[in-house]
Amino acid sequence: MDFLAIIGIAVLAAALWLWVDSLKAREAAIRAAKLACATENLLLLDDTVAIRHLRLGRDDEGTLKLRRVYFFEYSDTGENRNDGSIAMLGSRVLMTKLSTQSVIHSTFLH
């Protein structure tokens, strides 16, 4: 097997890992958004989140992990749309923000 084939397989394996890891993180973010909305008696619109940022970050032990920020929309009346966000490090939810009438509520989940 030549060097180019090995590089190609490594890139393909890394892309597959990123895709699977991103699916798991997105599912955790959706659960966190649903929990935050349910806690505040809000409606999570579209029942989904969308990625806004993807960067590298370090956890408390200094291990390098992917830091993702997702955004979602929710409503308190069903007729309006408000923005919320979820910050994650790896598969761990760091913070959930709901902004309602210029007040930002943060829920830290560990």
Order of alpha helices (4+ residues) and beta strands (2+ residues): alpha-beta-beta-beta-beta-beta-beta
